[in-house]
Amino acid sequence: MPLKPAYTVSQFLADFAMGRTRFYELVGQGAIRVRKNGNKTIVTGDDAQAFLDSLPVVAPKQAA
C-alpha cells in the first residue's frame, strides 16, 4: 500500500489498524510525529514511514 502524503488522525487509525488511545500514547512517547494545521492534527507520509521503519522485525519461528 503506497503511503499518502498526509493522514488525519482518523485516516491514520484506519489505515494502520490502531486505536486512538494507543496512537496518542505513541505520540506522547515521540514514536509518531504529528503536525498541526490550525486545529487539525496530521501525520505526514514521511512520518508514517518513519514510524513503520522503527517497528521491530519479528523473526520467524523455527520448526520444532
Backbone as a chain_set.jsonl record, in Angstrom:
{"seq": "MPLKPAYTVSQFLADFAMGRTRFYELVGQGAIRVRKNGNKTIVTGDDAQAFLDSLPVVAPKQAA", "coords": {"N": [[0.856, -1.18, 0.0], [0.797, 2.043, -1.026], [1.953, 4.951, 0.666], [0.087, 7.79, 1.769], [0.353, 11.358, 1.106], [-0.26, 12.783, 3.432], [-1.953, 12.192, 6.549], [-5.02, 12.412, 8.296], [-5.814, 12.109, 11.787], [-7.886, 10.221, 12.077], [-7.781, 8.906, 9.57], [-5.194, 7.8, 9.702], [-5.491, 6.049, 11.882], [-7.356, 4.23, 10.828], [-5.997, 3.215, 8.534], [-3.691, 2.099, 9.637], [-4.592, 0.327, 11.488], [-4.999, 0.926, 14.287], [-5.773, 1.926, 17.611], [-7.229, 4.922, 19.0], [-6.369, 5.682, 21.593], [-3.916, 4.278, 21.884], [-2.55, 5.45, 19.744], [-2.235, 8.143, 20.621], [-0.699, 7.64, 22.879], [1.685, 6.756, 21.677], [2.338, 9.068, 20.27], [2.849, 10.769, 22.429], [5.115, 9.519, 23.429], [6.865, 10.108, 21.476], [7.153, 8.439, 19.33], [5.534, 8.592, 17.116], [5.392, 11.252, 14.983], [3.562, 14.242, 14.906], [1.814, 16.906, 13.272], [0.423, 20.195, 13.272], [-2.279, 21.776, 11.689], [-3.811, 24.466, 11.955], [-6.518, 23.607, 13.881], [-6.414, 20.995, 13.198], [-4.934, 17.833, 13.396], [-2.237, 16.23, 11.886], [-0.46, 13.534, 10.285], [2.402, 13.225, 8.493], [3.182, 11.54, 5.387], [5.874, 10.816, 5.286], [6.525, 10.805, 8.024], [4.817, 8.771, 8.864], [5.985, 6.639, 7.501], [8.482, 6.618, 8.768], [7.682, 5.84, 11.324], [6.732, 3.238, 10.765], [9.128, 2.072, 9.909], [10.508, 2.062, 12.287], [9.457, 0.045, 13.773], [9.84, -3.171, 15.318], [11.303, -5.994, 13.658], [9.93, -9.121, 13.304], [11.231, -12.216, 13.954], [10.999, -15.28, 12.148], [9.406, -18.185, 13.5], [11.134, -21.09, 14.492], [10.914, -24.381, 13.221], [9.662, -27.083, 15.172]], "CA": [[0.0, 0.0, 0.0], [1.58, 3.28, -1.024], [1.554, 5.897, 1.701], [-0.484, 9.065, 1.339], [1.213, 12.478, 1.51], [-0.585, 13.156, 4.814], [-3.097, 11.499, 7.143], [-5.657, 12.921, 9.504], [-5.73, 11.088, 12.827], [-8.844, 9.157, 11.751], [-7.248, 8.141, 8.44], [-4.052, 7.037, 10.187], [-6.007, 4.961, 12.704], [-7.982, 3.233, 9.948], [-5.013, 2.595, 7.641], [-2.667, 1.391, 10.397], [-5.29, -0.556, 12.425], [-4.554, 1.337, 15.615], [-6.765, 2.65, 18.393], [-6.922, 6.324, 19.297], [-5.59, 5.77, 22.832], [-2.55, 3.838, 21.577], [-1.968, 6.472, 18.876], [-1.784, 9.285, 21.415], [0.416, 7.171, 23.712], [2.878, 6.766, 20.832], [2.664, 10.479, 20.021], [3.445, 11.264, 23.669], [6.441, 8.91, 23.554], [7.698, 10.575, 20.37], [7.274, 7.396, 18.312], [4.828, 9.112, 15.941], [5.42, 12.717, 14.931], [2.357, 14.862, 14.358], [1.882, 18.331, 12.96], [-0.864, 20.863, 13.404], [-2.716, 22.737, 10.685], [-4.934, 25.034, 12.698], [-6.883, 22.653, 14.93], [-6.34, 19.65, 12.613], [-3.689, 17.106, 13.624], [-1.912, 15.39, 10.742], [0.779, 12.768, 10.243], [2.855, 13.211, 7.103], [3.556, 10.229, 4.872], [7.25, 10.543, 5.71], [6.497, 10.458, 9.449], [4.193, 7.453, 8.939], [7.003, 5.678, 7.07], [9.481, 6.548, 9.837], [7.098, 5.018, 12.381], [6.758, 1.842, 10.31], [10.525, 1.624, 9.884], [11.002, 1.924, 13.661], [8.869, -1.135, 14.396], [10.751, -4.32, 15.284], [11.067, -7.078, 12.729], [9.706, -10.358, 14.048], [11.909, -13.357, 13.332], [10.095, -16.431, 12.03], [9.613, -19.264, 14.472], [11.787, -22.281, 13.936], [10.114, -25.599, 13.336], [10.014, -27.914, 16.339]], "C": [[0.893, 1.232, 0.0], [1.043, 4.244, 0.039], [1.01, 7.168, 1.075], [0.484, 10.186, 1.714], [0.98, 12.912, 2.955], [-1.847, 12.424, 5.24], [-3.698, 12.36, 8.236], [-5.519, 11.81, 10.551], [-6.663, 9.929, 12.476], [-8.355, 8.294, 10.595], [-6.085, 7.255, 8.883], [-4.525, 5.835, 10.992], [-6.606, 3.854, 11.846], [-6.934, 2.491, 9.122], [-3.983, 1.755, 8.386], [-3.256, 0.516, 11.508], [-4.854, -0.312, 13.869], [-5.682, 2.084, 16.312], [-6.287, 4.055, 18.735], [-6.061, 6.462, 20.557], [-4.144, 5.39, 22.58], [-1.839, 4.864, 20.705], [-1.42, 7.624, 19.712], [-0.715, 8.895, 22.436], [1.72, 7.238, 22.914], [3.302, 8.184, 20.466], [3.377, 11.051, 21.242], [4.853, 10.731, 23.897], [7.396, 9.385, 22.457], [7.879, 9.551, 19.266], [6.57, 7.778, 17.01], [4.866, 10.629, 16.028], [4.129, 13.225, 14.302], [2.629, 16.339, 14.117], [0.484, 18.916, 13.084], [-1.073, 21.819, 12.236], [-3.987, 23.352, 11.25], [-5.268, 24.087, 13.834], [-6.846, 21.207, 14.435], [-4.962, 19.046, 12.861], [-3.45, 16.191, 12.438], [-0.593, 14.659, 10.971], [1.2, 12.759, 8.781], [3.176, 11.776, 6.685], [4.961, 9.851, 5.285], [7.307, 10.138, 7.18], [5.831, 9.097, 9.669], [5.204, 6.376, 8.549], [8.081, 5.514, 8.136], [8.968, 5.702, 10.997], [7.143, 3.546, 11.992], [8.175, 1.281, 10.341], [11.082, 1.394, 11.295], [10.465, 0.676, 14.362], [9.827, -2.318, 14.304], [10.326, -5.339, 14.245], [10.961, -8.359, 13.547], [10.364, -11.501, 13.272], [10.923, -14.524, 13.232], [10.431, -17.492, 13.072], [10.27, -20.445, 13.77], [10.907, -23.49, 14.17], [10.602, -26.449, 14.498], [10.516, -29.275, 15.935]], "O": [[1.667, 1.436, 0.936], [-0.163, 4.33, 0.27], [1.423, 7.568, -0.013], [1.353, 9.981, 2.561], [1.91, 13.357, 3.628], [-2.696, 12.081, 4.417], [-2.97, 12.972, 9.018], [-5.143, 10.687, 10.213], [-6.262, 8.769, 12.571], [-8.499, 7.073, 10.635], [-6.001, 6.093, 8.486], [-4.022, 4.726, 10.809], [-6.385, 2.672, 12.11], [-6.981, 1.264, 9.024], [-3.453, 0.795, 7.826], [-2.525, 0.022, 12.366], [-4.404, -1.22, 14.568], [-6.456, 2.793, 15.668], [-5.088, 4.331, 18.754], [-5.131, 7.267, 20.587], [-3.234, 6.099, 23.012], [-0.651, 5.123, 20.901], [-0.274, 8.034, 19.533], [0.096, 9.736, 22.821], [2.736, 7.719, 23.415], [4.496, 8.469, 20.363], [4.391, 11.737, 21.109], [5.69, 11.412, 24.49], [8.593, 9.099, 22.503], [8.677, 9.765, 18.353], [6.966, 7.337, 15.931], [4.43, 11.218, 17.017], [3.668, 12.697, 13.291], [3.549, 16.928, 14.685], [-0.512, 18.196, 13.008], [-0.173, 22.564, 11.849], [-5.087, 22.836, 11.055], [-4.41, 23.787, 14.665], [-7.21, 20.292, 15.175], [-3.943, 19.672, 12.571], [-4.348, 15.457, 12.024], [0.263, 15.099, 11.738], [0.433, 12.329, 7.92], [3.411, 10.911, 7.528], [5.222, 8.691, 5.603], [8.053, 9.229, 7.544], [6.234, 8.35, 10.561], [5.274, 5.325, 9.187], [8.546, 4.402, 8.384], [9.726, 4.935, 11.59], [7.543, 2.701, 12.793], [8.388, 0.142, 10.756], [12.022, 0.619, 11.472], [10.962, 0.294, 15.421], [10.548, -2.454, 13.316], [9.137, -5.521, 13.984], [11.816, -8.639, 14.387], [10.084, -11.716, 12.093], [10.108, -14.73, 14.132], [11.585, -17.665, 13.465], [9.987, -20.744, 12.61], [10.237, -23.599, 15.198], [11.8, -26.524, 14.772], [10.852, -30.089, 16.795]]}, "num_chains": 1, "name": "protein.A"}
